[in-house]
């Protein structure tokens, strides 16, 4: 991130965090804390980023939550920091520091729906490097490793199969998210997490909130927090359509933001 850009964000955050007593830091994982990679198993949090998060989590002013599309246990294992909140499957499940959990109610026949969906995808589109990541409450169809000339057809066919199976289809980085048709997303879980921590609706106006995410599913949180948070969208182009207050060009820019926050909260 260029020096002038750092200065710009420093002024923005310094003004927003002035005299803050409580900061809720809500962060996506893939594409935000770690770069997008060829396979989800390779998305390891950089040591510098983890150290920053550990330091921030120990600050009594800071409440930290990771809100990911991954399975909650998986993202907890990858981040590896105790005493913070982990939300997975776009908010369908939450693990709190005391070990308690929130699990959003799914359709009664959901398990059978997932089995049928996986079977149909395997028969039709799991080929040429495309594969399925079953995350329990949702699944992701990855086609990043598929040859470019075959990607449009495989993506279209997979989208059709997911929709016909009665799932919501979400766009991800060279992947499609298949989620149950329930009125729940990263925005709703962000509000749930804040209400549980600070009291229902009591955090608005008294708690500073910073959110950062990199894809369309993060827009739900950005929109839900609009007017009550400093929001950042990570994007490689300035042409991205977003409700975020500011754009960040890379995961390294997120590191710069975390450093600024740590500095400002001293």
N, C-alpha and C positions, 0 to 999 in steps of 0.2 A: 504494500500500500504506500503510495507516494507520501512524502512528508506533508504536503499541503492537505492531503486527504486526512491524515492523522490529526493535524491541527483542527480541521473542520469537525471531526467527530469528537475531539477532546472538548471543544467549545460546547458542542451539542450535549454531551454527557455531563460535563461540568455544570451546565445550567440545570439539566434535568435532575441530577443527583445532589444538588446543593442542599445542605442541611438534612439529608435523608437519615431517617432513623431505622428504616427497614427496607431492604431491597430483596425482591423476589426475582431470581435469575432463572428463566425458563429457556431451555436449549434443546434443539433437535440434535440427533447424533450424526447419522450418515450425511455427508455433504456439508456439515456445519462444524462438528468437532473433529471429523476425519474426512479426508478427500474421498470422493466416489472412486471405487476401485472395481476391478474385473469381477470379483466374487465377494459377497458380504463377509465371508470368513476372513478376508484379508484386511478388513477395515479396522485396523488397530489404532487406538487413540495415541497421538504422538506424546512422548514423555513430557515435553514442555507444556502442552495443553493440559495433561492430567495434573501436573504440579500446580498450575494456575488454579484449576478447579478445586484441588485439595486445599490450597491456601484460602480461596474464597469461601469454601464450605466451613472453614474454621473461624471465619469472621462472624462474631455474634450478630452483626447487622444483616447478614446474608442468609437467605433461604434459597436452596438450589434444587431444581428439578430437571430431569432429563425426560423429554417427551418424544418418543421415537415410534417409527413404524414397525420396528423389530418387536419380537417377543420380549416382554418385560424382563424375564430372567436372563435372557441373552444379553440385553443391553446393560443390565446390572453387572453381569460378569465382565463384559468388555470395558466398562468404565472403571469398575472396581473401587468405588469410593463408598464407604459406609456413611450412614446417617444423612443420606439425601433421598429424595423421592425419585422413583423410576416409573414412568408410564409407558406402556408398550401397546403394540397393535393399534396405533393411532388413538390411544386413550381407552380402549376397551378393557384394559387391565392396568392396575396401579399397585406398586409395592411401596409401602411406607417404611420409614426407618425403624419403627417399632415391630415390624414383621407383619402387620395387618395388611390386608389387601382389599382392593375394590375390583370387582369383576362385573362388567356390564352385562345385563341379561340379553341372551341371544335367543333366536327362534328355537322352539322346542325340537324341531327336526334338523337343526343346524349341522350336526355331525354327519348325518346321511347326505345332506346337501354338499358338504365339503368332499366327501368320498366320491360322489357322482361327478362333481366338477373336476376333481383330480383325474378321474378315470377318462372323462371326455377330453381333457387337455392332453393327457398322455397319448391317447389314440390319434389325435389330430395334429398337434402342434409341438409336442416335445420331441424335437429333432434339430439337426443342424446347429447344435450348441445351445438351444433353448432349454430351459429347465424350470422346475417348480420349487419354490421355497414355501413349505407349509409351516405357518407360524401359529397354528392352533386356532386363534380367533379370526385369522385372516390368512391369505396366502398371496404370494407374489410370483408372477410369471416373468422370468428374466429372459431377454433375448439379446443382451449386449454382445455375446460371443457368436451370434448368428451372422453369416456373411451379409454384407450391406444390401446386396441385390435381393436377398430373401426376406429381409426384415419387414418391409411394408405388408407383405401378404401374411406372414406369420402373426404380426401384431393385429391385423384386421381380423383374422380368423379367431385368434385368442380372445379378442374383445367381444366378438359375437358369441362365443361359447360362454364366457363369463356372464354376459348380460342375459342370455337365454336361461342360464342356471339360476337366475334370480338374485345375483350379487351386484353391488355397486362396483363400477370400474373406475379406478383412479390412475392417473398418469404419474409415473415415476421416471427416474433416469434409465432409459432403455429397458423399461419394465412396466408391467401393468399390475396394479393392486386390486385384488378381489376382496371386498369387504361385505359383511352382512348388511342387509337393508334395515339398519336401525338408525335412529336420529341421534348419532353420537360421533364426535370427531375430536381433533386436537384442540379446537376452540372450547368445546364444552368441558373437556377434561381439564384444561388450564383453569377455567373458572371453578371447577369442582375442587381442584388442588388448592387454589388460593382461598376459597371459602373455608375449607377444612383447616387450613393453617391459621388464618387470621380472623375467621368468623364470617358468616354469610353476609356478603356485600359490605363488610366492615373495612376491607382492604382498599376499596376505591377512595382515593383522595388522601389516604394515610400511608399507603405502601407504594414505593416506587417499583415498577415492574420493567424488566428488560427481557425481550424475547428475540431469539434468532433462529431462523430456519431457512431451508434452501429450495423447497419444492412446493407444488400446488397444495399438498395436504397441510402444509404449514400456514397457508393463507387463511385456513379456518381459525387458527389461533390468532393470527395477526388481526383479522377482522373482529374477533370476539373481544380482543384487548384494546381495540382502537379507542383513542381518547384517554386511556388509562395506563399507557405503557410506552416505552421507547422500543420500537420494533425494527428489526433488521431482516432483510432478505438477501441471501447469498446467491449471486447470479453472475455468470461470466459476461453477460451483455446488459447494457442499460435499457434495452428495449423490452425487458420482461414486464409483464403486467402484474402489478403488485399493489397491495394496500399498505405495505410497510412504509415507515417514516424515512428509512434510509436503505441504500443498497450497499452491499459489501461484495468485493470482487472474488474472494477466495476464502478458504478455511484459515489461511494465514492472516487475513484481515480480521477474522474472529479472534485469533490469538491477540492481535493488537488491541481489540476492543476489551478483552478480558484483562489485559495488562493495564489499560486505562482505568477500568473499573476498580481494580485492585489499588491503583495509585490514588484514585479519587476518594476511596473509602478509608484511607489511612487516618 
